[in-house]
Amino acid sequence: MKMMRYVKGLAVVMAVMGGMTVTSCEDEPDKYEIADGLPSIRYVRMTSPEVSDSLITGAYLSNTVCLVGDNLRSIYELYFNDQKAILNTSVMTDNTVIVDVPSTIPSVVSNKIYMVTLNKDTVTYDFNVIVSAPEVSSMSNEYAAPGTEVTIHGDYFIDDPNVPLSVSIGEVPVTEITSISQTSVSFVVPQGATADYVSVTSVYGTGRSSFRYMEDRGLLFDFDDDGDDALFNYNGWHPSVIGTLSEVPSIDNNYLIFQGDLDNGTWDESRFVFEYWPNGDAVTPYLNTLVDFSDLGNLQYKFEVNIPDAWSACAMQIMLTTNNEVSGSNQNNGFFQNETFPRALWIPWQSSGSYTTDGWTTVTIPLSEFRYGSSGTSINPLSATDITGMEIFVYGGGVTGTACSTTICIDNIRVVPIY
């Protein structure tokens, strides 16, 4: 029988259970009582109304399932393999129990459900808990050089003694894995790795990242005049510092440098601004000649950042502009402070009060998050697809921080699909 994967909340389940009689602990707290005797399960089914008549012999972690049987109110504890499930008496009757398969991967796999009564009697039922293949969602530094340690994040990274976890970048295998947990793997980027996807294989299968290591598609700015299509210079009223610092090793030659003092009232166009207001010619082409912006909902803005000196004031405001927004009289402070043109606000220090990085780190911002005014007000998201220019300015953002003297280095600005 084909296994169907669903994750549903108990509240939704309650709304679709039709004529099923359910005793509510909240409404009638004195009505529910643990029953005597032993429970028995006749079958297990999904709770979604579209497939509620499909009987199942297994389910994925965190799936919500319905146990159907007799004397089920006698269940005091319930286990899937060696993992204890959370019982909600509001959705337990003599004949049905709605329960979530525990999200923790079992340590001992018996492929059974264990029903334990108040008297510690145990009844079993054959049932498989299915663990997904690895899911690779992000990488600490997508532009890390071979020989550099990185960490990928995701889920289901299981290192089974009989089938050890393995990682590869394209066809190049990783030979040095330094640590493994269920949600992260650290390893040294192998020699010979080039622009490609990251794959992880466990005893449960193989998963591949949606991003590519060393992504060279959708690259807007690499700040290197090296003959490729990526742009390397500013074009606006205020010169930007592009080069290298002795204390910040480069990823690949030059990068953009913001450096100086910041406080809550800082407006420093000489040290914290990058402007690209193109003319649409061969020297300063429009950005939409480098990237297709037609599907904004499936695009994300990425870059690598290296912040060795603590940053604790002002937001990084990132604007993707059309030619109209940066032409003629619009090139003024009123444009920067506009509360109607959507931009992204990157404020990584806001929750902790201060932010630094341990070397270069990849930052990802979906274009759907380009939806704030200058002071942090939420407005309509970016909708224009005739995007020609870009502006990065560290100031304001409607946040209160503490004064700092910081260094913010940026490289490899790109816009790529989310999936």
C-alpha positions as CSV (number, residue, x, y, z in Angstrom):
1,M,0.0,0.0,0.0
2,K,1.4,3.4,-0.9
3,M,2.5,5.4,2.1
4,M,1.1,9.0,2.2
5,R,2.8,11.6,4.3
6,Y,0.7,14.2,6.2
7,V,1.3,16.5,9.1
8,K,-1.8,17.8,10.7
9,G,-2.6,19.5,14.0
10,L,-4.9,18.0,16.5
11,A,-7.1,21.1,16.3
12,V,-7.7,20.5,12.6
13,V,-8.4,16.8,13.3
14,M,-11.2,17.7,15.7
15,A,-12.9,19.8,13.1
16,V,-13.2,16.9,10.6
17,M,-14.0,13.9,12.8
18,G,-17.7,14.0,11.7
19,G,-19.9,11.9,13.9
20,M,-17.1,10.6,16.2
21,T,-17.9,11.1,19.8
22,V,-15.1,12.8,21.7
23,T,-15.0,13.6,25.4
24,S,-13.3,16.9,26.1
25,C,-11.1,17.3,29.1
26,E,-11.5,21.0,29.0
27,D,-15.3,21.1,28.7
28,E,-16.1,18.1,31.0
29,P,-12.9,17.4,33.1
30,D,-14.7,14.9,35.3
31,K,-15.9,12.7,32.4
32,Y,-12.6,11.2,31.3
33,E,-11.4,8.2,33.3
34,I,-8.7,5.6,32.6
35,A,-10.5,2.3,31.8
36,D,-9.6,-1.1,33.2
37,G,-8.6,-4.0,31.0
38,L,-6.3,-4.2,28.0
39,P,-6.5,-2.2,24.8
40,S,-6.4,-3.6,21.3
41,I,-5.8,-1.9,17.9
42,R,-7.7,-3.2,14.9
43,Y,-6.0,-0.8,12.4
44,V,-4.4,2.6,12.0
45,R,-5.4,5.3,9.6
46,M,-4.5,8.9,8.6
47,T,-6.7,11.7,10.0
48,S,-6.9,13.9,6.9
49,P,-10.5,13.6,5.5
50,E,-9.1,13.0,1.9
51,V,-7.4,9.8,3.0
52,S,-9.2,8.8,6.2
53,D,-10.3,5.6,4.7
54,S,-6.8,4.5,3.9
55,L,-5.4,2.0,6.4
56,I,-1.6,2.4,7.0
57,T,1.1,0.2,8.4
58,G,3.6,3.0,9.0
59,A,3.9,6.8,9.2
60,Y,6.6,9.5,9.2
61,L,8.0,11.3,12.3
62,S,5.5,13.9,13.5
63,N,2.6,12.6,11.4
64,T,-0.8,12.6,13.1
65,V,-2.5,9.2,13.0
66,C,-5.7,7.7,14.3
67,L,-5.6,4.4,16.2
68,V,-8.8,2.5,15.9
69,G,-9.6,-0.4,18.2
70,D,-11.3,-1.4,21.5
71,N,-10.9,-0.2,25.1
72,L,-8.4,2.4,24.0
73,R,-9.1,4.5,27.1
74,S,-7.2,1.9,29.1
75,I,-4.0,3.3,27.5
76,Y,-1.9,5.1,30.1
77,E,1.3,5.5,28.1
78,L,2.0,5.0,24.4
79,Y,5.3,4.4,22.6
80,F,6.4,4.2,19.0
81,N,9.5,2.1,19.2
82,D,11.3,3.5,22.2
83,Q,9.9,7.0,21.9
84,K,7.1,8.1,24.1
85,A,4.1,9.8,22.5
86,I,2.1,12.7,24.1
87,L,-1.5,11.6,24.8
88,N,-4.3,14.1,24.7
89,T,-7.3,12.7,26.5
90,S,-9.5,15.3,24.6
91,V,-9.1,13.1,21.5
92,M,-9.2,9.7,23.2
93,T,-12.3,7.5,23.2
94,D,-12.9,3.8,23.8
95,N,-12.5,3.2,20.0
96,T,-10.1,5.9,18.7
97,V,-7.0,7.7,19.7
98,I,-5.6,10.6,17.8
99,V,-1.9,11.0,18.4
100,D,1.3,12.4,16.8
101,V,4.1,10.1,16.0
102,P,7.1,11.3,18.1
103,S,9.4,13.6,16.2
104,T,12.6,12.1,17.7
105,I,14.3,9.4,15.7
106,P,14.1,6.1,17.6
107,S,17.3,4.7,19.1
108,V,16.0,1.1,19.2
109,V,13.8,0.2,16.2
110,S,11.3,-2.6,16.9
111,N,8.7,-1.4,14.4
112,K,6.0,-1.7,17.1
113,I,3.5,0.5,19.0
114,Y,3.5,-0.2,22.8
115,M,0.3,0.4,24.7
116,V,0.9,0.5,28.5
117,T,-2.0,0.4,31.0
118,L,-2.1,1.9,34.4
119,N,-1.2,-1.5,35.8
120,K,1.9,-1.6,33.6
121,D,0.5,-4.3,31.3
122,T,1.9,-3.8,27.8
123,V,0.1,-4.6,24.5
124,T,2.0,-4.3,21.2
125,Y,0.9,-3.6,17.6
126,D,3.1,-3.9,14.5
127,F,3.7,-0.4,13.0
128,N,6.7,1.2,11.2
129,V,8.0,4.7,12.0
130,I,9.4,6.0,8.8
131,V,12.4,8.4,8.9
132,S,12.9,10.7,6.0
133,A,16.0,10.9,3.9
134,P,18.4,13.7,4.9
135,E,17.2,17.2,4.3
136,V,19.9,19.9,3.5
137,S,18.5,23.4,4.0
138,S,21.6,25.7,4.4
139,M,25.4,25.9,4.5
140,S,27.3,28.2,6.8
141,N,29.5,29.5,4.0
142,E,28.5,28.6,0.5
143,Y,31.7,30.1,-0.8
144,A,34.1,28.3,1.6
145,A,37.4,27.4,-0.1
146,P,38.5,23.7,-0.3
147,G,40.3,22.9,3.0
148,T,37.9,25.1,5.0
149,E,35.5,23.7,7.6
150,V,31.8,24.4,7.1
151,T,28.6,23.3,8.6
152,I,25.4,22.3,6.8
153,H,22.0,22.5,8.5
154,G,18.9,20.5,8.0
155,D,17.4,17.4,9.5
156,Y,17.6,13.6,9.6
157,F,21.4,13.4,9.5
158,I,21.6,9.9,11.0
159,D,25.0,8.2,11.4
160,D,24.1,4.6,11.6
161,P,27.0,2.3,12.7
162,N,26.2,-0.1,9.8
163,V,25.6,2.6,7.2
164,P,27.8,5.7,8.1
165,L,26.6,9.1,7.0
166,S,28.3,10.4,3.9
167,V,28.5,13.9,2.3
168,S,29.5,14.9,-1.2
169,I,29.7,18.1,-3.3
170,G,28.6,17.1,-6.7
171,E,30.6,14.0,-7.5
172,V,33.4,14.9,-5.0
173,P,33.1,13.0,-1.7
174,V,33.8,14.6,1.6
175,T,36.6,12.7,3.3
176,E,36.8,14.6,6.6
177,I,33.6,14.9,8.7
178,T,34.3,16.6,12.0
179,S,30.9,16.4,13.8
180,I,27.3,15.0,13.2
181,S,24.0,15.7,14.9
182,Q,20.5,15.1,13.7
183,T,20.2,18.7,12.4
184,S,23.8,19.6,11.4
185,V,27.0,18.2,9.9
186,S,30.4,19.8,10.0
187,F,33.1,18.9,7.5
188,V,36.1,20.1,5.6
189,V,35.4,21.1,2.0
190,P,37.2,18.6,-0.2
191,Q,39.8,19.5,-2.8
192,G,38.4,19.6,-6.3
193,A,34.9,20.7,-5.2
194,T,33.3,23.1,-7.7
195,A,30.0,24.8,-8.1
196,D,27.4,22.0,-7.4
197,Y,24.8,20.7,-5.0
198,V,25.5,19.2,-1.6
199,S,24.2,15.7,-1.1
200,V,23.9,13.7,2.2
201,T,23.3,10.0,2.3
202,S,22.2,8.1,5.4
203,V,20.7,4.7,6.1
204,Y,17.3,6.2,5.2
205,G,18.3,7.6,1.8
206,T,19.9,10.5,0.0
207,G,18.9,14.2,0.2
208,R,20.2,17.0,-1.9
209,S,20.4,20.7,-1.2
210,S,18.3,23.2,-3.1
211,F,21.3,25.6,-3.1
212,R,24.6,25.1,-4.9
213,Y,28.0,25.4,-3.3
214,M,30.0,28.2,-5.0
215,E,26.8,29.3,-6.9
216,D,27.9,31.1,-10.0
217,R,24.4,31.7,-11.5
218,G,22.5,34.9,-10.7
219,L,25.7,36.5,-9.5
220,L,25.3,40.3,-9.5
221,F,28.4,41.6,-7.7
222,D,31.7,39.9,-6.9
223,F,33.6,43.1,-6.7
224,D,36.4,41.6,-8.9
225,D,37.2,42.9,-12.3
226,D,38.0,39.5,-13.6
227,G,36.2,39.3,-16.9
228,D,33.0,37.5,-15.9
229,D,29.5,38.9,-16.0
230,A,29.4,39.8,-12.3
231,L,29.7,43.6,-11.5
232,F,32.7,44.9,-9.6
233,N,32.1,48.6,-8.9
234,Y,29.6,51.1,-7.5
235,N,27.8,53.7,-9.7
236,G,26.2,56.6,-7.7
237,W,26.9,59.7,-5.8
238,H,29.0,58.2,-3.1
239,P,32.2,56.2,-3.7
240,S,32.3,52.8,-1.9
241,V,35.4,51.1,-0.4
242,I,36.1,48.0,-2.5
243,G,39.3,46.1,-1.7
244,T,40.7,43.9,1.1
245,L,41.7,44.3,4.7
246,S,44.6,42.6,6.4
247,E,42.4,41.3,9.2
248,V,39.7,39.9,6.8
249,P,41.1,37.2,4.5
250,S,39.3,37.3,1.2
251,I,37.0,34.6,-0.3
252,D,38.2,35.4,-3.8
253,N,40.0,38.8,-4.1
254,N,38.1,42.0,-3.5
255,Y,35.0,42.7,-1.4
256,L,32.8,45.6,-0.3
257,I,33.9,47.2,3.0
258,F,31.7,49.2,5.5
259,Q,33.8,50.4,8.4
260,G,33.4,53.1,11.0
261,D,31.3,54.3,14.0
262,L,27.5,53.6,14.2
263,D,24.9,54.8,16.7
264,N,21.2,55.1,16.6
265,G,21.3,58.4,14.7
266,T,24.1,57.6,12.2
267,W,23.7,58.8,8.6
268,D,27.1,58.2,7.0
269,E,27.0,58.0,3.2
270,S,30.7,58.1,3.0
271,R,31.4,54.8,4.9
272,F,28.1,52.8,5.0
273,V,26.6,53.1,1.5
274,F,26.8,51.1,-1.7
275,E,25.0,52.6,-4.7
276,Y,24.5,51.0,-8.1
277,W,22.4,53.3,-10.3
278,P,23.0,52.0,-13.8
279,N,22.9,53.7,-17.2
280,G,21.9,50.5,-19.0
281,D,25.1,50.4,-21.0
282,A,27.9,47.8,-21.3
283,V,29.7,49.4,-18.3
284,T,26.7,49.7,-16.0
285,P,24.1,47.2,-17.2
286,Y,20.7,46.9,-15.7
287,L,20.5,44.1,-13.1
288,N,17.5,42.5,-14.9
289,T,19.9,41.7,-17.8
290,L,21.9,39.5,-15.3
291,V,19.0,38.0,-13.4
292,D,15.4,37.1,-14.4
293,F,13.2,38.7,-11.8
294,S,9.9,37.6,-13.3
295,D,9.1,35.1,-10.4
296,L,9.8,37.2,-7.3
297,G,8.1,34.7,-5.0
298,N,10.7,32.1,-5.8
299,L,13.8,34.3,-5.5
300,Q,16.2,35.0,-2.7
301,Y,18.9,37.5,-2.2
302,K,22.2,36.0,-0.9
303,F,25.6,37.2,0.0
304,E,28.6,36.3,2.2
305,V,29.5,38.6,5.1
306,N,32.4,38.8,7.5
307,I,32.0,41.0,10.6
308,P,35.1,40.8,12.8
309,D,34.2,43.9,14.9
310,A,30.9,43.9,16.8
311,W,27.9,45.5,15.0
312,S,25.2,46.7,17.4
313,A,23.4,49.7,15.9
314,C,21.4,50.5,12.7
315,A,19.8,48.1,10.2
316,M,21.3,47.1,6.8
317,Q,18.8,48.4,4.4
318,I,18.8,46.7,1.0
319,M,16.9,48.1,-1.9
320,L,16.3,46.6,-5.4
321,T,15.2,49.5,-7.5
322,T,13.7,50.2,-10.8
323,N,15.2,52.9,-13.1
324,N,12.5,55.3,-12.1
325,E,13.4,55.3,-8.4
326,V,17.0,56.3,-9.0
327,S,16.7,58.8,-11.8
328,G,17.0,62.6,-11.7
329,S,15.5,64.3,-8.7
330,N,14.8,61.0,-7.0
331,Q,18.4,60.6,-6.1
332,N,18.2,62.3,-2.7
333,N,17.7,61.7,1.0
334,G,14.0,61.6,0.6
335,F,14.3,58.5,-1.6
336,F,16.5,56.7,0.9
337,Q,14.1,57.5,3.7
338,N,11.0,56.6,1.7
339,E,8.3,54.8,3.7
340,T,6.5,53.4,0.6
341,F,9.3,51.7,-1.4
342,P,9.9,48.2,0.0
343,R,13.3,47.1,1.1
344,A,14.9,44.3,3.2
345,L,16.1,45.1,6.7
346,W,18.9,42.8,7.9
347,I,19.4,43.3,11.7
348,P,21.2,40.2,13.0
349,W,22.2,41.9,16.2
350,Q,18.7,42.8,17.3
351,S,17.9,39.7,19.4
352,S,21.3,39.4,21.1
353,G,22.3,43.1,21.2
354,S,25.5,42.5,19.2
355,Y,26.7,40.5,16.2
356,T,30.0,39.2,14.8
357,T,30.8,36.3,12.5
358,D,33.4,33.6,12.8
359,G,34.8,34.2,9.3
360,W,32.7,34.4,6.2
361,T,29.0,33.5,6.6
362,T,26.2,33.2,4.0
363,V,23.2,35.4,4.5
364,T,19.8,34.5,2.8
365,I,16.9,36.9,2.4
366,P,13.8,35.9,0.4
367,L,12.6,38.6,-1.9
368,S,9.3,38.3,-0.2
369,E,11.0,39.9,2.8
370,F,11.6,43.1,0.8
371,R,8.6,44.6,2.4
372,Y,9.7,47.4,4.9
373,G,9.9,51.1,4.8
374,S,12.9,53.0,6.0
375,S,11.9,53.1,9.6
376,G,10.9,49.5,9.8
377,T,7.2,49.8,9.0
378,S,5.6,46.9,7.2
379,I,4.4,47.8,3.8
380,N,3.4,46.1,0.5
381,P,6.2,43.7,-0.7
382,L,8.4,44.3,-3.7
383,S,6.4,43.8,-6.8
384,A,8.3,45.4,-9.7
385,T,10.2,43.0,-12.0
386,D,11.9,45.7,-14.0
387,I,14.7,45.9,-11.4
388,T,17.7,47.8,-12.7
389,G,19.7,49.0,-9.6
390,M,20.6,48.3,-6.0
391,E,21.3,50.3,-2.8
392,I,22.8,49.1,0.5
393,F,22.8,51.6,3.3
394,V,23.4,50.9,7.0
395,Y,21.2,53.3,8.9
396,G,18.0,53.6,10.9
397,G,15.5,50.8,10.4
398,G,13.3,51.6,13.4
399,V,15.6,49.7,15.8
400,T,17.4,50.9,18.9
401,G,20.9,49.6,19.5
402,T,24.2,50.6,21.2
403,A,27.0,52.6,19.7
404,C,29.7,50.6,18.1
405,S,32.8,50.8,15.9
406,T,32.3,48.0,13.4
407,T,33.6,46.4,10.2
408,I,31.2,44.8,7.8
409,C,32.6,43.0,4.7
410,I,30.3,41.8,1.9
411,D,31.0,39.6,-1.2
412,N,29.2,37.6,-3.9
413,I,25.8,39.3,-4.0
414,R,23.5,37.2,-5.9
415,V,19.8,36.5,-6.6
416,V,18.9,32.8,-7.1
417,P,15.8,30.6,-7.0
418,I,14.6,29.3,-3.6
419,Y,14.0,25.9,-5.2
